[in-house]
Each structure stands twice: as structure tokens, then as C-alpha cells.
Amino acid sequence: MQVPAKQSKSQVLRLGIIYCCKYYDLYEGITFTKKNAKEKQLYLAEKQKALELKAAYDKAQADVETLNAALEQFASMAASGDKVKHNKFGEGIFDSIDEQYIVATFPEKKAKVSLAVGIANGLISLEHSDFAEKASEYKDVLKAFFWRQNSREIAQKELSIYSIDSPLPVPYCSQDGEVM
């Protein structure tokens, strides 16, 4: 059976299932009803909502990837023993840095500062040639740190009712992200 180029893998699979069911007479006892105009309208509205949620999820995923790239870049700019300046504690020395926190020893105390919040709000600065430029470039991304982390999870949860496993008779998203 030759498949036209415009058909997706899922369409080919559906046609194959229909063909096999008809050929092996698996429709026995199953009745089909054609959707009326109101049901079609509801279905199309649900499909549109699923597409919008998928777009929101994709945007949230891209935002989180940008945020993670920014945090990785800042974490790579400093090493243990480098100087750090904090607006409240003054100058200090890095003890450790990762993609979430900076731990530094200042003259009066040892402090653990959120990397994203510290850089976005100008609380900390590094003695690195690219720091000021990158801090300015990623400032908006870093300011929305907590919101961006949660937005992806919220979008994923909202989109989950449209998954293949959902018991609801609404459009669903296949594993490759295609809304059916």
C-alpha cells in the first residue's frame, strides 16, 4: 500500500488499524455515530485549546533552557578562590559556586546567595571581563527565575489531560508532540 507524502505516521497507523479491523471483521457489535455540528464545534474548540497549551509548554521549555544556559555561563565564570563583591557584605572570596548558589566568605560572615537572584538584582558581581555584559543580557531572564521554573511544570500539567492516556474523549498529543 503506497502512502501519499502528506500523511503523517499517525494517519498511516490509523488507516492500517481501520483496514485490519474491516478485513478481519473486528467491528462486530460496534456502532459508529457521526458527530453533529455541536459536537464537531466542541471537538475543534478542544483541539484549539490543546494547540495553545502545547505552544505555551514549548515557550516555557525554551525559557527554562535559556535560564539554565545563563546559570551555567555564570557558574563557569567563577572558580573557588576568586573575588566576589556583595552589596551588603562587601568583598569576599568564593568558596563554591554551582548553577543555583554562590557560597562565599566575607570579612564578617560566610554567605550562601542565590545565583539568579543575586545577579538579577545586582547584589553580587564578579571580577570577570564578560560579567557585566552577560548580567545585563540575562537580567530579565534571571529576574523571572522562580516563575520560569514553575511555568513549565504548570504548562505540562495543563497539557497532560490531552495525552494519549487521558480517559477524556478530546484531542490528544502524541509522543512526538503532534496534536491529533
C-alpha positions as CSV (number, residue, x, y, z in Angstrom):
1,M,0.0,0.0,0.0
2,Q,1.6,3.3,-1.1
3,V,1.2,6.2,1.3
4,P,0.8,9.8,0.0
5,A,3.6,12.1,1.2
6,K,1.2,14.4,3.1
7,Q,0.0,11.7,5.6
8,S,1.7,11.6,8.9
9,K,2.8,8.4,10.7
10,S,-0.2,8.5,13.0
11,Q,-2.6,8.8,10.0
12,V,-0.9,5.8,8.3
13,L,-1.3,3.9,11.6
14,R,-5.0,4.8,11.9
15,L,-5.6,3.7,8.3
16,G,-3.8,0.4,8.9
17,I,-5.9,-0.3,12.0
18,I,-9.2,0.5,10.2
19,Y,-8.1,-1.7,7.3
20,C,-7.3,-4.6,9.6
21,C,-10.5,-4.2,11.6
22,K,-12.6,-4.3,8.4
23,Y,-10.6,-7.2,6.9
24,Y,-10.8,-9.4,10.0
25,D,-14.4,-8.3,10.8
26,L,-13.4,-6.8,14.2
27,Y,-16.3,-4.2,14.1
28,E,-18.8,-6.8,15.2
29,G,-21.0,-5.2,17.8
30,I,-19.5,-1.8,17.5
31,T,-21.7,1.1,16.3
32,F,-20.5,4.3,14.9
33,T,-22.2,7.6,15.1
34,K,-21.4,10.7,13.1
35,K,-20.8,13.8,15.1
36,N,-23.3,16.6,14.8
37,A,-22.4,20.2,14.3
38,K,-22.3,21.0,18.0
39,E,-20.0,18.0,18.8
40,K,-17.7,19.0,16.0
41,Q,-17.6,22.5,17.3
42,L,-16.7,21.3,20.8
43,Y,-14.1,19.0,19.4
44,L,-12.5,21.8,17.4
45,A,-12.5,24.1,20.4
46,E,-10.8,21.4,22.5
47,K,-8.2,20.9,19.7
48,Q,-7.5,24.6,19.6
49,K,-7.1,24.7,23.3
50,A,-4.7,21.7,23.1
51,L,-2.7,23.5,20.5
52,E,-2.5,26.7,22.6
53,L,-1.4,24.7,25.7
54,K,1.3,22.9,23.6
55,A,2.6,26.3,22.4
56,A,2.6,27.6,26.0
57,Y,4.5,24.5,27.1
58,D,7.1,24.9,24.2
59,K,7.6,28.5,25.2
60,A,8.1,27.6,28.8
61,Q,10.5,24.9,27.9
62,A,12.6,27.3,25.8
63,D,12.5,29.8,28.6
64,V,13.8,27.2,31.1
65,E,16.6,26.2,28.6
66,T,17.6,29.8,28.3
67,L,17.7,30.3,32.0
68,N,19.7,27.1,32.5
69,A,22.2,28.3,29.9
70,A,22.6,31.6,31.6
71,L,23.1,30.0,35.0
72,E,25.7,27.6,33.5
73,Q,27.5,30.5,31.9
74,F,27.7,32.5,35.2
75,A,28.8,29.4,37.1
76,S,31.6,28.8,34.7
77,M,32.8,32.4,35.1
78,A,34.0,32.0,38.7
79,A,36.2,29.4,40.4
80,S,36.9,28.7,44.1
81,G,39.2,31.5,45.4
82,D,38.0,34.2,43.0
83,K,36.9,37.5,44.4
84,V,33.2,38.4,44.7
85,K,31.6,41.7,45.7
86,H,28.3,41.8,47.6
87,N,26.3,45.0,48.1
88,K,25.7,44.3,51.8
89,F,28.8,42.1,52.9
90,G,31.5,43.8,50.8
91,E,34.3,42.0,49.1
92,G,34.8,38.3,49.7
93,I,36.3,35.1,48.3
94,F,34.3,32.3,46.5
95,D,34.2,29.0,48.4
96,S,32.0,27.3,45.9
97,I,29.6,28.0,43.0
98,D,27.1,25.9,41.1
99,E,24.1,26.7,38.9
100,Q,22.0,27.5,41.9
101,Y,24.1,29.2,44.6
102,I,27.2,31.0,45.4
103,V,28.9,30.3,48.7
104,A,31.4,33.0,49.7
105,T,33.4,34.0,52.7
106,F,33.2,37.7,53.6
107,P,35.1,39.6,56.3
108,E,32.2,39.3,58.8
109,K,30.5,36.0,57.8
110,K,30.1,33.2,55.3
111,A,27.0,33.6,53.0
112,K,25.1,31.5,50.6
113,V,23.4,33.6,47.9
114,S,21.1,32.5,45.1
115,L,23.0,32.9,41.8
116,A,20.0,34.0,39.8
117,V,18.6,36.5,42.4
118,G,22.0,37.9,43.3
119,I,22.9,38.7,39.7
120,A,19.5,39.8,38.5
121,N,19.2,42.3,41.4
122,G,22.8,43.5,41.3
123,L,23.6,42.1,44.7
124,I,26.7,40.4,43.6
125,S,29.4,41.0,41.0
126,L,32.3,39.0,39.8
127,E,35.7,40.2,38.6
128,H,35.4,38.7,35.2
129,S,35.7,40.6,31.9
130,D,32.3,39.4,30.5
131,F,30.3,39.5,33.7
132,A,28.7,43.0,33.4
133,E,27.8,42.4,29.7
134,K,26.3,38.9,30.5
135,A,24.5,40.2,33.6
136,S,22.8,42.9,31.6
137,E,22.0,40.5,28.7
138,Y,20.3,37.9,31.0
139,K,18.9,40.3,33.6
140,D,15.2,39.8,32.6
141,V,15.6,36.0,32.3
142,L,17.2,35.8,35.8
143,K,14.6,38.1,37.4
144,A,11.9,35.6,36.4
145,F,13.9,32.7,37.8
146,F,11.3,31.1,40.0
147,W,8.4,31.9,37.7
148,R,10.1,30.3,34.7
149,Q,10.9,27.2,36.6
150,N,7.2,26.8,37.7
151,S,5.7,27.8,34.3
152,R,7.0,24.8,32.6
153,E,5.6,22.4,35.2
154,I,2.2,24.2,35.1
155,A,2.0,24.1,31.3
156,Q,3.0,20.4,31.4
157,K,0.2,19.7,33.9
158,E,-2.4,21.5,31.9
159,L,-1.4,19.7,28.7
160,S,-1.4,16.3,30.4
161,I,-5.2,16.0,30.1
162,Y,-4.7,15.9,26.4
163,S,-2.3,13.0,26.5
164,I,-3.0,9.6,24.9
165,D,-3.5,8.1,28.3
166,S,-6.3,10.5,29.2
167,P,-9.7,9.0,29.6
168,L,-11.4,12.1,28.1
169,P,-12.6,11.9,24.5
170,V,-10.7,15.1,23.4
171,P,-7.8,15.7,21.0
172,Y,-4.5,14.3,22.3
173,C,-0.8,14.9,21.9
174,S,1.2,12.0,20.6
175,Q,4.6,11.3,22.0
176,D,6.2,13.4,19.3
177,G,4.1,16.4,20.3
178,E,1.6,16.3,17.4
179,V,-1.9,17.3,18.4
180,M,-4.4,14.8,17.0
